[in-house]
Amino acid sequence: MFDWMLTAEQKRLQEEVREFVRSVPRQLILDMDADKVRYPREYIRWAAERNLLGLRFTREYGGRGLRWEDEIIALEEVGVLGTSLACLYSLPSIVGEAIATFGTPAQKEKYLRPTLEGRLTCAEALTEPRGGSDFFGSTCQARREGDVYILNGQKRFVVGAEGADYFFVYARTRPEGPGQESLSAFIVERGPGVDVEHVYGLMGTRGGGTGRIYFRDARVPAENLVGEENRAADIFWRMMIPERMTSAAGAIGMGRAALEVAARYSDQRTAFGQKIRRFQAVSFKVADALTQLDAARGLVYAAARAIDSGQDAGLIRRMVSEAKKYATETAWLAVNHAMQIMGGIGYTNVYPIERMLRDVRLVMIWTGTNEIMDLLIQHEYYRQLLTQGPAGRDLEMDAPEADRAEEKVYE
């Protein structure tokens, strides 16, 4: 952690969150990984009691009115608990983004406030069986009939499905036409026509209630439409900021935690008459993981600063995508290095590294695969490059025969 870069207020927040993380019972983490606990509702309540949910939202609705630069401090600390608890902690920030930005005052009062107070729990329903990365190919349908929408379809891989009181759902409200002009967003309460099936035996990230949701003629009040009908693309792109920033910051926390466990082990374990940290095969892995974690943290902080300062939407999209891609891949590297440092004992449940490895594998897939991040990164780069011209000196002419136009053949 770049503690020396933090303000006094941020250091207090960091310690506040660390104290919360220290208070989470060890047995809860073990029971979640063993699938004995499928949705730790009390954990959400504990965070809410400390006013740690949705830190960026206004005090009017239960937040603290902080910035992304503050929230990522909390997210990194919570990340050491593993991806399930980090994700459940993040959901009020993710779903809350849509309600706080696009919701009506009534929706904020009815859903955002009690969510931040821990009285309601939420989940986001994005992925469908026929489409993962192809979000705008959604086939879930919502048909308006008077004062209600009739919702039919499926969503899967919904973290929190097992215990959420309401779901943030995207559905097609225009049968024909491109997906980006046909989707609407809804707050859908658990109830008749909303059937949750906990069907997934997950490799890791267990205990978060990940399941499939079936909507069978579910009646959703028209007042629960978020934003404008057929304009949910605007909401989706906005929500990708908290989706990916929470993933990035949480991943750094997990990578940091794994490295700390392994580094402490390397200072105690001896072989060939000395501590194994003295061997370059070990110490260089520590140096590699530490350097990349610091680099990832710097990128996440830069993305947070870009969001907070209201930079161009395309630049924000690129930086958030870079942060998510690099931080999650770095966390995977750090956990793998940690296991290699510890050797065989790291592959057992005597240490938490094996659980961390199973957990961290998912973060390169969810909230947009890292391949989708590559797509967004290069797209935004080309958009800026080709519309703004060279940033500074035009180096193309700094070649001895740069003026040989006949040699510059492009077709």
MIRO-964002 format. One record per residue (C-alpha): residue in one letter; z, x, y. Coordinates in nm, 4 decimals, always signed. Example, Ala and Ser with C-alpha at 12.3 -4.5 7.8 and 13.67 -1.06 7.14 Angstrom:
# MIRO-964002
+-----+----------+----------+----------+
: res :       pz :       px :       py :
+-----+----------+----------+----------+
:   A :  +0.7800 :  +1.2300 :  -0.4500 :
:   S :  +0.7140 :  +1.3670 :  -0.1060 :
+-----+----------+----------+----------+
This chain:
# MIRO-964002
+-----+----------+----------+----------+
: res :       pz :       px :       py :
+-----+----------+----------+----------+
:   M :  +0.0000 :  +0.0000 :  +0.0000 :
:   F :  -0.0805 :  +0.1263 :  +0.3480 :
:   D :  +0.2741 :  +0.0580 :  +0.4624 :
:   W :  +0.2348 :  +0.2862 :  +0.7621 :
:   M :  -0.0428 :  +0.0609 :  +0.8959 :
:   L :  +0.1677 :  -0.2542 :  +0.8897 :
:   T :  +0.3448 :  -0.4045 :  +1.1863 :
:   A :  +0.7174 :  -0.4720 :  +1.1720 :
:   E :  +0.6441 :  -0.8404 :  +1.1083 :
:   Q :  +0.4043 :  -0.7569 :  +0.8268 :
:   K :  +0.6578 :  -0.5255 :  +0.6643 :
:   R :  +0.9116 :  -0.8071 :  +0.6699 :
:   L :  +0.6566 :  -1.0389 :  +0.5086 :
:   Q :  +0.5783 :  -0.7776 :  +0.2454 :
:   E :  +0.9446 :  -0.7395 :  +0.1540 :
:   E :  +0.9904 :  -1.1159 :  +0.1539 :
:   V :  +0.7096 :  -1.1572 :  -0.0982 :
:   R :  +0.8323 :  -0.8630 :  -0.3061 :
:   E :  +1.1710 :  -1.0299 :  -0.3284 :
:   F :  +1.0029 :  -1.3486 :  -0.4484 :
:   V :  +0.8033 :  -1.1530 :  -0.7069 :
:   R :  +1.1206 :  -0.9815 :  -0.8290 :
:   S :  +1.2839 :  -1.3224 :  -0.8718 :
:   V :  +1.0195 :  -1.4582 :  -1.1118 :
:   P :  +1.1802 :  -1.4681 :  -1.4581 :
:   R :  +1.0461 :  -1.2215 :  -1.7120 :
:   Q :  +1.0611 :  -1.4947 :  -1.9750 :
:   L :  +0.8235 :  -1.7141 :  -1.7777 :
:   I :  +0.5570 :  -1.4430 :  -1.7849 :
:   L :  +0.6097 :  -1.3886 :  -2.1597 :
:   D :  +0.6028 :  -1.7612 :  -2.2374 :
:   M :  +0.2862 :  -1.8133 :  -2.0367 :
:   D :  +0.1079 :  -1.5325 :  -2.2182 :
:   A :  +0.2240 :  -1.6798 :  -2.5496 :
:   D :  +0.0892 :  -2.0231 :  -2.4438 :
:   K :  +0.4380 :  -2.1704 :  -2.4684 :
:   V :  +0.4149 :  -2.2651 :  -2.1007 :
:   R :  +0.0866 :  -2.4202 :  -1.9961 :
:   Y :  +0.1594 :  -2.4978 :  -1.6337 :
:   P :  +0.4620 :  -2.3480 :  -1.4516 :
:   R :  +0.5098 :  -2.6133 :  -1.1869 :
:   E :  +0.8507 :  -2.4733 :  -1.0990 :
:   Y :  +0.6869 :  -2.1435 :  -0.9950 :
:   I :  +0.4850 :  -2.3274 :  -0.7283 :
:   R :  +0.8022 :  -2.4970 :  -0.6122 :
:   W :  +0.9869 :  -2.1626 :  -0.5866 :
:   A :  +0.7132 :  -2.0183 :  -0.3646 :
:   A :  +0.7109 :  -2.3325 :  -0.1493 :
:   E :  +1.0878 :  -2.3215 :  -0.1040 :
:   R :  +1.0420 :  -1.9766 :  +0.0527 :
:   N :  +0.7577 :  -2.1067 :  +0.2726 :
:   L :  +0.5155 :  -1.8632 :  +0.1095 :
:   L :  +0.2263 :  -2.1009 :  +0.0345 :
:   G :  -0.0770 :  -2.1251 :  +0.2618 :
:   L :  +0.0493 :  -1.8680 :  +0.5087 :
:   R :  -0.2649 :  -1.8966 :  +0.7244 :
:   F :  -0.2320 :  -2.2670 :  +0.7951 :
:   T :  -0.0649 :  -2.4072 :  +1.1023 :
:   R :  +0.3059 :  -2.4720 :  +1.1195 :
:   E :  +0.2230 :  -2.8348 :  +1.1870 :
:   Y :  +0.1301 :  -2.8783 :  +0.8213 :
:   G :  +0.3790 :  -2.6357 :  +0.6671 :
:   G :  +0.2094 :  -2.2964 :  +0.6988 :
:   R :  +0.3147 :  -2.0033 :  +0.9138 :
:   G :  +0.0099 :  -1.9745 :  +1.1377 :
:   L :  -0.0664 :  -1.6224 :  +1.0148 :
:   R :  -0.4010 :  -1.4450 :  +0.9659 :
:   W :  -0.5981 :  -1.3101 :  +0.6721 :
:   E :  -0.4646 :  -0.9636 :  +0.7572 :
:   D :  -0.1199 :  -1.1019 :  +0.6791 :
:   E :  -0.2062 :  -1.3146 :  +0.3791 :
:   I :  -0.3674 :  -1.0312 :  +0.1834 :
:   I :  -0.0360 :  -0.8447 :  +0.2033 :
:   A :  +0.1281 :  -1.1325 :  +0.0196 :
:   L :  -0.1617 :  -1.1688 :  -0.2233 :
:   E :  -0.1467 :  -0.8045 :  -0.3313 :
:   E :  +0.2237 :  -0.8316 :  -0.4032 :
:   V :  +0.1838 :  -1.1527 :  -0.6049 :
:   G :  -0.1047 :  -0.9902 :  -0.7927 :
:   V :  +0.1366 :  -0.7705 :  -0.9881 :
:   L :  +0.2529 :  -1.0828 :  -1.1740 :
:   G :  -0.0856 :  -1.1234 :  -1.3440 :
:   T :  -0.3906 :  -1.3344 :  -1.2822 :
:   S :  -0.2466 :  -1.6718 :  -1.3848 :
:   L :  +0.0459 :  -1.6660 :  -1.1436 :
:   A :  -0.1641 :  -1.5018 :  -0.8729 :
:   C :  -0.4291 :  -1.7725 :  -0.9071 :
:   L :  -0.1782 :  -2.0579 :  -0.9012 :
:   Y :  -0.0235 :  -1.9034 :  -0.5917 :
:   S :  -0.3705 :  -1.8837 :  -0.4318 :
:   L :  -0.4845 :  -2.2391 :  -0.5020 :
:   P :  -0.3054 :  -2.3953 :  -0.2017 :
:   S :  -0.4845 :  -2.1388 :  +0.0142 :
:   I :  -0.8225 :  -2.2085 :  -0.1471 :
:   V :  -0.8092 :  -2.5874 :  -0.1614 :
:   G :  -0.6163 :  -2.5960 :  +0.1641 :
:   E :  -0.9041 :  -2.4160 :  +0.3375 :
:   A :  -1.1321 :  -2.7142 :  +0.2785 :
:   I :  -0.8756 :  -2.9715 :  +0.3840 :
:   A :  -0.7569 :  -2.7769 :  +0.6897 :
:   T :  -1.1111 :  -2.7027 :  +0.8111 :
:   F :  -1.3081 :  -3.0126 :  +0.7132 :
:   G :  -1.0434 :  -3.2763 :  +0.6382 :
:   T :  -0.9281 :  -3.5638 :  +0.8539 :
:   P :  -0.5798 :  -3.5732 :  +1.0079 :
:   A :  -0.4860 :  -3.8329 :  +0.7466 :
:   Q :  -0.6032 :  -3.6064 :  +0.4629 :
:   K :  -0.4083 :  -3.3143 :  +0.6035 :
:   E :  -0.0932 :  -3.5240 :  +0.6266 :
:   K :  -0.1355 :  -3.6810 :  +0.2838 :
:   Y :  -0.2444 :  -3.3714 :  +0.0885 :
:   L :  -0.2164 :  -3.0429 :  +0.2783 :
:   R :  +0.1410 :  -3.0798 :  +0.3990 :
:   P :  +0.2942 :  -3.1819 :  +0.0622 :
:   T :  +0.0904 :  -2.9089 :  -0.1108 :
:   L :  +0.2357 :  -2.6380 :  +0.1112 :
:   E :  +0.5789 :  -2.7923 :  +0.0637 :
:   G :  +0.5410 :  -2.7779 :  -0.3153 :
:   R :  +0.5564 :  -3.1560 :  -0.3591 :
:   L :  +0.1929 :  -3.1783 :  -0.4729 :
:   T :  -0.0076 :  -2.9340 :  -0.6816 :
:   C :  -0.3832 :  -2.8852 :  -0.6615 :
:   A :  -0.6797 :  -2.7397 :  -0.8464 :
:   E :  -1.0426 :  -2.6730 :  -0.7631 :
:   A :  -1.3137 :  -2.8178 :  -0.9891 :
:   L :  -1.6313 :  -2.6135 :  -0.9479 :
:   T :  -1.7868 :  -2.5038 :  -1.2757 :
:   E :  -1.9782 :  -2.7365 :  -1.5069 :
:   P :  -2.0825 :  -2.6901 :  -1.8704 :
:   R :  -2.4494 :  -2.6590 :  -1.7735 :
:   G :  -2.3979 :  -2.4300 :  -1.4778 :
:   G :  -2.1652 :  -2.1476 :  -1.3870 :
:   S :  -2.3272 :  -1.9340 :  -1.1190 :
:   D :  -2.5797 :  -2.2128 :  -1.0532 :
:   F :  -2.3320 :  -2.4106 :  -0.8453 :
:   F :  -2.5894 :  -2.6178 :  -0.6587 :
:   G :  -2.7338 :  -2.7334 :  -0.9907 :
:   S :  -2.4292 :  -2.9590 :  -1.0305 :
:   T :  -2.4876 :  -3.2734 :  -1.2366 :
:   C :  -2.1539 :  -3.4436 :  -1.1668 :
:   Q :  -2.2428 :  -3.7732 :  -0.9913 :
:   A :  -2.0642 :  -3.9840 :  -0.7298 :
:   R :  -2.2074 :  -4.3246 :  -0.6417 :
:   R :  -2.0721 :  -4.5237 :  -0.3486 :
:   E :  -1.9773 :  -4.8849 :  -0.4061 :
:   G :  -1.8144 :  -5.0374 :  -0.1015 :
:   D :  -1.4955 :  -4.8544 :  -0.0167 :
:   V :  -1.4960 :  -4.6320 :  -0.3252 :
:   Y :  -1.7108 :  -4.3710 :  -0.4966 :
:   I :  -1.7629 :  -4.3976 :  -0.8734 :
:   L :  -1.7396 :  -4.0481 :  -1.0164 :
:   N :  -1.8906 :  -3.9411 :  -1.3505 :
:   G :  -1.9365 :  -3.5987 :  -1.5046 :
:   Q :  -1.7486 :  -3.2930 :  -1.6239 :
:   K :  -1.5940 :  -2.9788 :  -1.4833 :
:   R :  -1.4597 :  -2.6913 :  -1.6881 :
:   F :  -1.2664 :  -2.3650 :  -1.6525 :
:   V :  -1.0454 :  -2.5422 :  -1.3987 :
:   V :  -0.7345 :  -2.3306 :  -1.3446 :
:   G :  -0.4398 :  -2.5642 :  -1.2954 :
:   A :  -0.6111 :  -2.8609 :  -1.4613 :
:   E :  -0.3147 :  -2.9120 :  -1.6917 :
:   G :  -0.0667 :  -2.9860 :  -1.4159 :
:   A :  -0.2465 :  -3.0498 :  -1.0865 :
:   D :  -0.1736 :  -3.3730 :  -0.9034 :
:   Y :  -0.5167 :  -3.3732 :  -0.7422 :
:   F :  -0.8486 :  -3.1930 :  -0.7695 :
:   F :  -1.0992 :  -3.0758 :  -0.5131 :
:   V :  -1.4297 :  -3.1845 :  -0.6668 :
:   Y :  -1.7944 :  -3.1369 :  -0.5780 :
:   A :  -2.0365 :  -3.4064 :  -0.6961 :
:   R :  -2.3965 :  -3.5054 :  -0.6356 :
:   T :  -2.4255 :  -3.8080 :  -0.4039 :
:   R :  -2.8023 :  -3.7943 :  -0.3662 :
:   P :  -2.9749 :  -3.8217 :  -0.7064 :
:   E :  -3.2916 :  -3.6484 :  -0.5895 :
:   G :  -3.3396 :  -3.3530 :  -0.3615 :
:   P :  -3.2176 :  -2.9913 :  -0.3497 :
:   G :  -2.8564 :  -2.9331 :  -0.4437 :
:   Q :  -2.7664 :  -2.7808 :  -0.1091 :
:   E :  -2.8521 :  -3.1135 :  +0.0546 :
:   S :  -2.7161 :  -3.3449 :  -0.2146 :
:   L :  -2.3540 :  -3.2512 :  -0.2839 :
:   S :  -2.0389 :  -3.4021 :  -0.1407 :
:   A :  -1.6760 :  -3.2971 :  -0.1737 :
:   F :  -1.3852 :  -3.5208 :  -0.2720 :
:   I :  -1.0113 :  -3.5163 :  -0.3168 :
:   V :  -0.9640 :  -3.6768 :  -0.6578 :
:   E :  -0.6153 :  -3.7724 :  -0.7687 :
:   R :  -0.5118 :  -3.7560 :  -1.1309 :
:   G :  -0.5253 :  -4.1083 :  -1.2706 :
:   P :  -0.7470 :  -4.3609 :  -1.4513 :
:   G :  -1.0894 :  -4.2219 :  -1.5288 :
:   V :  -0.9739 :  -3.8631 :  -1.4786 :
:   D :  -0.9105 :  -3.7135 :  -1.8221 :
:   V :  -0.7884 :  -3.3558 :  -1.8560 :
:   E :  -0.8299 :  -3.1665 :  -2.1799 :
:   H :  -0.6658 :  -2.8268 :  -2.2212 :
:   V :  -0.9260 :  -2.6834 :  -2.4543 :
:   Y :  -0.9482 :  -2.3119 :  -2.3907 :
:   G :  -0.7935 :  -2.0393 :  -2.6000 :
:   L :  -0.8167 :  -1.7644 :  -2.3429 :
:   M :  -0.8255 :  -1.3900 :  -2.4039 :
:   G :  -0.5875 :  -1.3486 :  -2.1098 :
:   T :  -0.4872 :  -1.5260 :  -1.7888 :
:   R :  -0.2901 :  -1.7697 :  -1.9998 :
:   G :  -0.0386 :  -2.0306 :  -1.8932 :
:   G :  -0.2315 :  -2.1447 :  -1.5860 :
:   G :  -0.3342 :  -2.4750 :  -1.7404 :
:   T :  -0.7050 :  -2.3931 :  -1.7560 :
:   G :  -0.8932 :  -2.6917 :  -1.8911 :
:   R :  -1.1879 :  -2.9267 :  -1.8832 :
:   I :  -1.1934 :  -3.2464 :  -1.6776 :
:   Y :  -1.3930 :  -3.5568 :  -1.7653 :
:   F :  -1.4641 :  -3.8099 :  -1.4926 :
:   R :  -1.5437 :  -4.1456 :  -1.6510 :
:   D :  -1.6089 :  -4.4072 :  -1.3832 :
:   A :  -1.3228 :  -4.2622 :  -1.1806 :
:   R :  -1.2726 :  -4.4624 :  -0.8607 :
:   V :  -1.2274 :  -4.2358 :  -0.5604 :
:   P :  -1.1423 :  -4.3979 :  -0.2239 :
:   A :  -1.4137 :  -4.3356 :  +0.0357 :
:   E :  -1.1404 :  -4.2032 :  +0.2639 :
:   N :  -1.1069 :  -3.9089 :  +0.0205 :
:   L :  -1.4541 :  -3.7797 :  +0.1046 :
:   V :  -1.4031 :  -3.4413 :  +0.2708 :
:   G :  -1.6499 :  -3.3667 :  +0.5465 :
:   E :  -1.9839 :  -3.5437 :  +0.5581 :
:   E :  -2.1698 :  -3.6960 :  +0.2665 :
:   N :  -2.4328 :  -3.4587 :  +0.1230 :
:   R :  -2.3014 :  -3.1718 :  +0.3390 :
:   A :  -2.0632 :  -3.0067 :  +0.0933 :
:   A :  -2.2699 :  -2.6870 :  +0.0988 :
:   D :  -2.0997 :  -2.6092 :  +0.4309 :
:   I :  -1.7604 :  -2.6498 :  +0.2653 :
:   F :  -1.8601 :  -2.4431 :  -0.0385 :
:   W :  -1.9678 :  -2.1446 :  +0.1679 :
:   R :  -1.6495 :  -2.1610 :  +0.3741 :
:   M :  -1.4318 :  -2.1830 :  +0.0628 :
:   M :  -1.5915 :  -1.8744 :  -0.0861 :
:   I :  -1.3916 :  -1.6757 :  +0.1672 :
:   P :  -1.0470 :  -1.7654 :  +0.0237 :
:   E :  -1.1912 :  -1.7757 :  -0.3308 :
:   R :  -1.3010 :  -1.4148 :  -0.3124 :
:   M :  -1.0376 :  -1.2722 :  -0.0800 :
:   T :  -0.7571 :  -1.3979 :  -0.3027 :
:   S :  -0.9315 :  -1.2488 :  -0.6076 :
:   A :  -0.9813 :  -0.9143 :  -0.4352 :
:   A :  -0.6294 :  -0.8735 :  -0.2985 :
:   G :  -0.4644 :  -0.9959 :  -0.6188 :
:   A :  -0.6721 :  -0.7557 :  -0.8274 :
:   I :  -0.5516 :  -0.4606 :  -0.6208 :
:   G :  -0.1944 :  -0.5631 :  -0.6941 :
:   M :  -0.2566 :  -0.5675 :  -1.0675 :
:   G :  -0.4402 :  -0.2352 :  -1.0664 :
:   R :  -0.1611 :  -0.0810 :  -0.8626 :
:   A :  +0.1047 :  -0.2125 :  -1.1002 :
:   A :  -0.0731 :  -0.0808 :  -1.4095 :
:   L :  -0.1167 :  +0.2613 :  -1.2518 :
:   E :  +0.2525 :  +0.2766 :  -1.1596 :
:   V :  +0.3574 :  +0.1990 :  -1.5170 :
:   A :  +0.1270 :  +0.4672 :  -1.6566 :
:   A :  +0.2156 :  +0.7287 :  -1.3948 :
:   R :  +0.5885 :  +0.6861 :  -1.4586 :
:   Y :  +0.5229 :  +0.7111 :  -1.8314 :
:   S :  +0.3235 :  +1.0327 :  -1.7801 :
:   D :  +0.6196 :  +1.1876 :  -1.5979 :
:   Q :  +0.8453 :  +1.1242 :  -1.9006 :
:   R :  +0.6177 :  +1.1718 :  -2.2004 :
:   T :  +0.5846 :  +1.5318 :  -2.3204 :
:   A :  +0.3250 :  +1.6985 :  -2.5407 :
:   F :  +0.2509 :  +2.0643 :  -2.6146 :
:   G :  +0.5761 :  +2.1542 :  -2.4434 :
:   Q :  +0.5209 :  +1.9868 :  -2.1055 :
:   K :  +0.4951 :  +1.6531 :  -1.9326 :
:   I :  +0.1545 :  +1.4997 :  -1.9892 :
:   R :  +0.1070 :  +1.4502 :  -1.6155 :
:   R :  +0.0527 :  +1.8268 :  -1.6021 :
:   F :  -0.2711 :  +1.7945 :  -1.7969 :
:   Q :  -0.5852 :  +1.7393 :  -1.5918 :
:   A :  -0.7079 :  +1.4810 :  -1.8428 :
:   V :  -0.4152 :  +1.2655 :  -1.7298 :
:   S :  -0.3594 :  +1.3645 :  -1.3673 :
:   F :  -0.7270 :  +1.3290 :  -1.2781 :
:   K :  -0.7261 :  +0.9715 :  -1.4088 :
:   V :  -0.4322 :  +0.9000 :  -1.1809 :
:   A :  -0.6159 :  +1.0588 :  -0.8876 :
:   D :  -0.9343 :  +0.8649 :  -0.9651 :
:   A :  -0.7600 :  +0.5284 :  -0.9941 :
:   L :  -0.5442 :  +0.5894 :  -0.6866 :
:   T :  -0.8396 :  +0.6909 :  -0.4713 :
:   Q :  -1.0443 :  +0.3893 :  -0.5713 :
:   L :  -0.7513 :  +0.1516 :  -0.5239 :
:   D :  -0.7000 :  +0.2872 :  -0.1722 :
:   A :  -1.0715 :  +0.2523 :  -0.1011 :
:   A :  -1.0702 :  -0.1040 :  -0.2327 :
:   R :  -0.7681 :  -0.1887 :  -0.0233 :
:   G :  -0.9405 :  -0.0532 :  +0.2849 :
:   L :  -1.2462 :  -0.2688 :  +0.2147 :
:   V :  -1.0323 :  -0.5791 :  +0.1661 :
:   Y :  -0.8508 :  -0.5103 :  +0.4933 :
:   A :  -1.1822 :  -0.4609 :  +0.6729 :
:   A :  -1.3070 :  -0.7941 :  +0.5367 :
:   A :  -0.9853 :  -0.9615 :  +0.6526 :
:   R :  -1.0305 :  -0.8138 :  +0.9999 :
:   A :  -1.3916 :  -0.9389 :  +1.0108 :
:   I :  -1.2786 :  -1.2928 :  +0.9252 :
:   D :  -0.9886 :  -1.2926 :  +1.1702 :
:   S :  -1.2053 :  -1.1640 :  +1.4559 :
:   G :  -1.4746 :  -1.4263 :  +1.3979 :
:   Q :  -1.7643 :  -1.1974 :  +1.3103 :
:   D :  -2.1135 :  -1.3208 :  +1.2183 :
:   A :  -2.1025 :  -1.5497 :  +0.9140 :
:   G :  -2.3538 :  -1.3352 :  +0.7268 :
:   L :  -2.1512 :  -1.0188 :  +0.7848 :
:   I :  -1.8352 :  -1.1951 :  +0.6674 :
:   R :  -2.0164 :  -1.3200 :  +0.3570 :
:   R :  -2.1336 :  -0.9669 :  +0.2793 :
:   M :  -1.7962 :  -0.8021 :  +0.3365 :
:   V :  -1.6050 :  -1.0634 :  +0.1383 :
:   S :  -1.8510 :  -1.0191 :  -0.1479 :
:   E :  -1.8189 :  -0.6401 :  -0.1298 :
:   A :  -1.4400 :  -0.6692 :  -0.1299 :
:   K :  -1.4347 :  -0.9000 :  -0.4311 :
:   K :  -1.6825 :  -0.6882 :  -0.6289 :
:   Y :  -1.5273 :  -0.3510 :  -0.5564 :
:   A :  -1.1617 :  -0.4531 :  -0.5802 :
:   T :  -1.2025 :  -0.6312 :  -0.9132 :
:   E :  -1.4072 :  -0.3505 :  -1.0671 :
:   T :  -1.1529 :  -0.0988 :  -0.9392 :
:   A :  -0.8678 :  -0.2985 :  -1.0914 :
:   W :  -1.0510 :  -0.2953 :  -1.4257 :
:   L :  -1.0922 :  +0.0828 :  -1.3977 :
:   A :  -0.7273 :  +0.1352 :  -1.3038 :
:   V :  -0.5949 :  -0.0714 :  -1.5946 :
:   N :  -0.8262 :  +0.1071 :  -1.8374 :
:   H :  -0.7174 :  +0.4454 :  -1.7045 :
:   A :  -0.3560 :  +0.3352 :  -1.7394 :
:   M :  -0.4086 :  +0.2435 :  -2.1041 :
:   Q :  -0.5878 :  +0.5716 :  -2.1750 :
:   I :  -0.3062 :  +0.7704 :  -2.0139 :
:   M :  -0.0493 :  +0.5946 :  -2.2306 :
:   G :  -0.2496 :  +0.6293 :  -2.5486 :
:   G :  -0.1658 :  +0.4172 :  -2.8502 :
:   I :  +0.1592 :  +0.2790 :  -2.7109 :
:   G :  -0.0379 :  +0.1302 :  -2.4217 :
:   Y :  -0.2335 :  -0.0784 :  -2.6718 :
:   T :  +0.0846 :  -0.2457 :  -2.7971 :
:   N :  +0.3057 :  -0.5124 :  -2.6435 :
:   V :  +0.5829 :  -0.2588 :  -2.5892 :
:   Y :  +0.4308 :  -0.2150 :  -2.2435 :
:   P :  +0.2543 :  -0.4764 :  -2.0292 :
:   I :  -0.0724 :  -0.2798 :  -2.0008 :
:   E :  -0.2444 :  -0.4641 :  -2.2858 :
:   R :  -0.1695 :  -0.7983 :  -2.1169 :
:   M :  -0.2911 :  -0.6645 :  -1.7845 :
:   L :  -0.6162 :  -0.5505 :  -1.9439 :
:   R :  -0.6734 :  -0.8944 :  -2.0948 :
:   D :  -0.5898 :  -1.0551 :  -1.7615 :
:   V :  -0.7931 :  -0.8367 :  -1.5319 :
:   R :  -1.1156 :  -0.8729 :  -1.7292 :
:   L :  -1.1590 :  -1.2249 :  -1.5939 :
:   V :  -1.1544 :  -1.1356 :  -1.2262 :
:   M :  -1.5018 :  -0.9809 :  -1.2459 :
:   I :  -1.6295 :  -1.3198 :  -1.3677 :
:   W :  -1.4479 :  -1.5933 :  -1.1768 :
:   T :  -1.5029 :  -1.7036 :  -0.8149 :
:   G :  -1.8603 :  -1.5826 :  -0.8527 :
:   T :  -1.9549 :  -1.3100 :  -1.0978 :
:   N :  -1.9909 :  -0.9618 :  -0.9588 :
:   E :  -2.3638 :  -0.9894 :  -1.0229 :
:   I :  -2.3690 :  -1.2827 :  -0.7807 :
:   M :  -2.1765 :  -1.0624 :  -0.5375 :
:   D :  -2.4570 :  -0.8043 :  -0.5656 :
:   L :  -2.7088 :  -1.0761 :  -0.4868 :
:   L :  -2.5207 :  -1.1831 :  -0.1747 :
:   I :  -2.4532 :  -0.8275 :  -0.0571 :
:   Q :  -2.8145 :  -0.7158 :  -0.0670 :
:   H :  -2.9375 :  -1.0453 :  +0.0779 :
:   E :  -2.7150 :  -1.0212 :  +0.3838 :
:   Y :  -2.7930 :  -0.6521 :  +0.4254 :
:   Y :  -3.1689 :  -0.7124 :  +0.4279 :
:   R :  -3.1270 :  -1.0094 :  +0.6607 :
:   Q :  -2.9455 :  -0.7966 :  +0.9151 :
:   L :  -3.1631 :  -0.4885 :  +0.8660 :
:   L :  -3.4956 :  -0.6663 :  +0.9056 :
:   T :  -3.3980 :  -0.8798 :  +1.2025 :
:   Q :  -3.2164 :  -0.6210 :  +1.4124 :
:   G :  -3.4138 :  -0.3025 :  +1.3632 :
:   P :  -3.2659 :  +0.0478 :  +1.3162 :
:   A :  -2.8979 :  +0.0920 :  +1.3918 :
:   G :  -2.9301 :  +0.3942 :  +1.6180 :
:   R :  -3.1963 :  +0.6591 :  +1.5695 :
:   D :  -3.5188 :  +0.5647 :  +1.3919 :
:   L :  -3.5161 :  +0.8367 :  +1.1265 :
:   E :  -3.8526 :  +0.7389 :  +0.9815 :
:   M :  -4.0251 :  +0.9540 :  +1.2417 :
:   D :  -3.8152 :  +1.2642 :  +1.1651 :
:   A :  -4.0687 :  +1.4064 :  +0.9212 :
:   P :  -4.3385 :  +1.6678 :  +0.9886 :
:   E :  -4.6261 :  +1.4273 :  +0.9174 :
:   A :  -4.4597 :  +1.1027 :  +1.0151 :
:   D :  -4.7584 :  +1.0033 :  +1.2258 :
:   R :  -5.0005 :  +1.0039 :  +0.9310 :
:   A :  -5.0439 :  +0.6277 :  +0.9323 :
:   E :  -5.3192 :  +0.6444 :  +0.6733 :
:   E :  -5.0689 :  +0.7749 :  +0.4178 :
:   K :  -4.8228 :  +0.4921 :  +0.4730 :
:   V :  -4.9801 :  +0.2461 :  +0.2327 :
:   Y :  -4.7810 :  -0.0662 :  +0.1501 :
:   E :  -5.0338 :  -0.2767 :  -0.0406 :
+-----+----------+----------+----------+
